[in-house]
Amino acid sequence: GQGGITAHPCGVCQACVDIDAGRFVDYTELDAASNRGVDEVQALLEQAVYKPVQGRFKVFMIDEVHMLTNTAFNAMLKTLEEPPEYLKFVLATTDPQKVPVTVLSRCLQFNLRPMAPETVLEHLTQVLATEHVEADPQALRLLSRAARGSMRDALSLTDQAIAFGNGVLREAGVRQMLGSADRGHVFGLIDALARSDGRTIVETSEALRRDGIAAASTLEEMTAVLQAMAVLQAVPSRAAAAVSGDADPDAVETARLAAAMPADETQLLYSLCLHGRGELGLAPDEYAALTMVLLRLLAFKPAGTRTTEAAVSVEPEKKTPRHDQRLMSNTAAVRPVPVDREDAEAPAAGADFDAAGHAPTAHDIAASRPMASAASTALPSSAPTAPPFVSRATAPHGHRLPVRETPAPVADTAHADAGEPLDDLPPAGHVLAVSVRVQPPPRGREAPPRDRSAVDAGDAVRRVAGAGLSGATVASQPIEPSETGDFWHATVTRMVVAEAITALARELALQSQLVARDAERWLLRVERESLNQPSSRDRLQSALAGLGHAVTVAIEIGGITDSPARRNKLAAEARQRAAEEAIHNDPEVQSMMRDWDAKIVPGSLRPA
């Protein structure tokens, strides 16, 4: 122009007017997509020797420069390295990775960010108003989002939409041209997910199939809505601004869903939708994949956000007076019991197996259960008040007593042996806080009385916490000792040790209960129908014949109270308890725990 160099042209001088009109002689544009050879580049470079006629500089604009051939790039290198002072090259590309490094090193790079959809919408509105083209605001919003930050793509899509709609831009026509899902369907799906309405989800998915809406477009629209919901949930003050003025008409529905859905559920649905788009290409039917993604959104909802009928019916049951009375009765049953080292080491010796490696009988297992019962007795819910901190020097004889301001609750696991569920157990974060470890006094001194029930309860809690509360029962069902059960357990043990039965036959023997037997026929009972296979029964019958029991084996389906597998499990639990008792009461271990603040990793103890 006639003025100085500035980023804001005046728009009124001759140079500005000619540039706007496209007739400025010192500006030359080359489309590299169609003129990519060395001849076109050489013809352009031949004009570089002439100085500008009207402007201050001569400008060469090469669009999509990455489309040029290597020979064309090589022809430009000399001019790019030492250009005349009046010549400016502007190289535009959407893929700078394809431009040779020798060219990039000679250029000053400007990374242009994608334009915001609001900016594209504003420009499209201005252009269509100038061209007197009737357009719906929602149709322009669809075009601005589909352009993905490119104004050129937005104008190209607008031209196509005008032709598709016979000179008029309507939301339905633009949505049909783009193949995008209706926001009404998207809002309906998210609302159904919030209400856990699987029927509506499946019906909406079938409607999208009938309308021919792309599954990827549906998930993309859902992702956009969930992202807007997450922003409104994180910044509630933006909800009022989103629904005011000339804002997006969908903002009202987005704000309503943001208020109805928890924030953690919104984040989960967003992540599943985002990853679900990558699975559409792997499925044989994209609509079936879309339905599976939507059902996965419903299946993986956080537990606290599901329909509340079940929660309402369960919560009062957990807090009934009978439950509280049971806790109080177990609490009142706790009495301080003095324990010496000999008593603490007794279970370790009593739980050993014989030298032949046979598991103990049900009588031996039943004899070892009082220790587990004592360990499962609950601690008092309100312990005597203790100061917030007790120094190590104040503990007598070097005893280390962890003290909390608020006593952590301990589960009433005494009723777990009776088969009750684990709903009464507190979270693992609470039970880990309960631990009482006492260093035995030096020889010659009398150990102070300890609360045996409190120590055993702490050990039981450590065992439960070490297992991670993975969903398995804390204690197995008690077994009623019987002569038939002892006989069947010994027989199965002999067959397993001798490897007379393997695979399914071994599983059948371990999981069965001998109900009745005579000289010709033995009746076994199993709980699972899959174990009742003729081949397994024949192999078990042959193994019994090898032991001198030439009988016919019959199998029935029903509940069992005794089996070799259950006895082996109880024996393993008894050995585990004995090993833990031996480790916790070992003087060397307690010395390391006291002097070096060592800890036993939960679940790391394994009996030899």
Number of C-alpha atoms within 10 A of each C-alpha: 19 13 8 8 9 8 6 6 13 13 13 11 12 14 21 17 15 15 15 11 9 10 12 17 15 20 17 15 12 18 16 22 14 11 16 21 17 18 13 16 20 14 10 15 14 9 14 19 11 12 16 17 11 14 18 16 17 23 19 20 18 21 18 20 24 22 20 23 15 15 13 17 22 14 15 17 14 10 14 18 13 9 14 15 9 15 19 16 15 15 18 17 16 12 11 15 10 12 18 13 10 13 14 13 11 12 13 8 12 7 7 7 8 11 14 15 22 13 13 24 22 13 16 21 19 12 13 15 12 9 9 10 13 14 18 14 17 19 19 25 20 18 26 28 16 16 22 15 18 18 20 11 15 24 18 13 19 21 13 14 24 18 12 16 15 9 15 16 24 20 20 14 17 25 19 17 14 17 16 20 23 18 16 10 18 20 19 15 23 23 19 17 23 21 16 19 16 16 9 16 22 17 13 18 22 15 13 19 16 9 12 14 20 18 24 21 16 24 23 19 20 23 20 16 25 25 17 15 26 23 16 22 20 11 10 14 10 13 20 12 11 18 17 12 8 8 11 15 14 15 19 16 18 24 23 14 21 23 15 12 19 16 16 13 21 21 14 16 24 22 14 17 24 16 13 21 21 11 14 19 12 10 12 9 11 18 20 16 19 26 18 16 21 23 17 15 23 20 14 13 18 13 11 10 14 17 13 11 8 9 12 10 10 11 10 10 11 13 11 10 11 11 13 11 11 13 19 15 12 16 17 12 13 17 11 11 12 13 15 15 13 8 10 16 18 13 19 19 12 14 22 16 13 9 6 6 10 14 21 21 20 25 13 15 22 15 11 20 15 11 15 20 19 19 22 28 25 28 27 19 13 11 10 8 11 12 9 9 10 14 9 14 10 10 11 11 16 15 17 21 16 14 17 15 10 11 18 20 19 26 25 21 26 19 17 21 18 12 14 12 15 17 10 16 18 14 14 17 10 16 21 19 19 22 19 17 17 19 21 20 16 9 7 6 9 10 16 12 11 14 15 19 23 24 20 23 27 25 23 25 27 21 20 24 20 17 16 13 15 10 9 12 15 20 20 16 16 18 17 12 15 12 10 15 22 19 13 21 28 17 15 22 19 15 19 16 11 10 11 18 23 15 8 18 22 18 14 24 29 21 19 28 27 22 16 12 14 9 9 10 14 17 16 22 24 22 15 14 11 9 19 19 13 11 11 20 20 14 17 24 20 19 21 20 13 12 12 9 15 15 16 19 17 14 21 16 14 12 12 15 13 26 23 25 17 20 24 20 15 24 22 16 18 24 23 19 25 24 22 21 18 18 17 20 18 16 15 12 16 20 15 12 18 18 10 9 10 12 11 12 9 14 14 10 14 10 13 6
